[in-house]
Amino acid sequence: MMIPLLLFSLAVQTPSCRMVRTDHIYARDLAAAEPLFGALPPDLEIGFAPVPGHTRVMPAAELRHIAMANGVTPPKRIEPLCFAWPMAPVPDDQLLAAMRSALAKRDPRIEVLDRSRAPAPPGKIVFPLAGLGTPSFAPVVWRGYVVYAPGRQFPLWARVLVHVHENHVIANQALQPGVRIRAAQLRLEPYDGPPARGAPFTDVADAAGMIPRFPIAAGTMLTERLLKPPDEVERGDTVAVLVRLPAARIEAAGIAEQSGARGATILVRNQESGKKFQAVVQDRDQVLVIPRAPAGLVGESGKP
């Protein structure tokens, strides 16, 4: 009889848990359960919240220490506080909606044969294509997650049959790296089957003008992994150079010493002085001088 009595005693002493919805416990969370903590700044960080599915019990001694460390005199008796994430099963329709979102505009047909049933915390449900098993006409496992706090994920999974109905852009002939693709080198083919690895191009207009990253054989389906956008600035181009100073805006002409896409840092030569400096590609044949350029890169006139 002693063991059942002990278990009952432990159950009575365990406080009911307060729900948390961030990965930290703040003073406002303590104040919601114990008014004396209302004297603390609401956004004062107290400690880590438990991971979903677990609880964190803060004993009386810890709470008394927190109060005294922040200039609050605790009463002689203070009850322990318990914190936990709200947990609930993920509804079938929300799970399916997240999968469809990952395959948007690809006319997906998804059949969920089995799935994780464990309760999950509230948050955004994500099923990335990277989590989908090797494309197959047989069932595969698709791994996803719930984003329940910044940088925090709770795992989900589902066993699914997935087909898409879409067009694929195919190379009519071998494509060489670094050479812009012409529309005449491409064709469109209908496809009905498991989603291809990577993001396939489904319109010739989207692939034309792109640059192959590697040699591509004739008959290859084109995906975003194989191609990259063309550089906005090519080596040898004359570019408009913009210099933004605290009290002025200066424009000059330069010659690109390197090629680069939007956002890339390249070397540019001043057309008049011949001085070289670094700049960030902004648009087609337009660059912005990097702030705090090393001394000597900007001439006396203020121009790079």
HUNORWO-V189594 format. One line per field, one symbol per residue. phi: phi as a letter, one per 30 degrees, with the letter a starting at -180 (. if undefined). psi: psi as a letter, one per 20 degrees, with the letter a starting at -180 (. if undefined). burial: 1 if it has 16 or more other C-alpha atoms within 10 Angstrom, else 0. A space follows every 50 residues. Layout:
phi=???
psi=???
burial=???
This chain:
phi=.ddedddddddddddddddcbbdbccedddddcbedddddeecddclddd dejbbbccdedddddddddcicddddcbddcbbaddbadddedddddddd ddceichdbbcdcaadcdebddldcbbddddddeeadcdbcccbacdcae icbcdbaacbcbbbbaccdcddbdccdicedceddbbcbdbblddddicd dcbeddddjdcddbdbdejddcbdddbbddddbcejddbdcccccebabc bbcbcddbcadejdcbcbcddcdidcacbcdcaehbbcddehdeejdcdd djdd
psi=ihghhggggghhioqqqqpqjrjqprhhhghhhohhiiiqphjppgaqqq qpirqoporhhghhggghikkpoqrhppqqqpqqqpqqqpqghhghhhgh hhkqjjmqopoohrrpiqqqrqapppnqhhiprppqirqrpoparpoirp jpppqrqqoqppqqorqppqphrppqqipppqhijqrppqpoaqpqproq pjphhhhpirpphrppqqippprhhhrqqqphpqpiqpqpppoorhjrop qrqrppiqqqrpiqprpqpphghiqqrqqppgaokpqpppqlqqqihprh iiq.
burial=00000000000000101101111011111110110111010000000011 01001110010011011000010100000111111100010000110111 00100101000100100001110011111001011000111111111110 00111111111111111111110010010110000111000001110001 11110011111110010001111001111111110011111110000000 00111110111100111111100001111111101111100000001100 0011
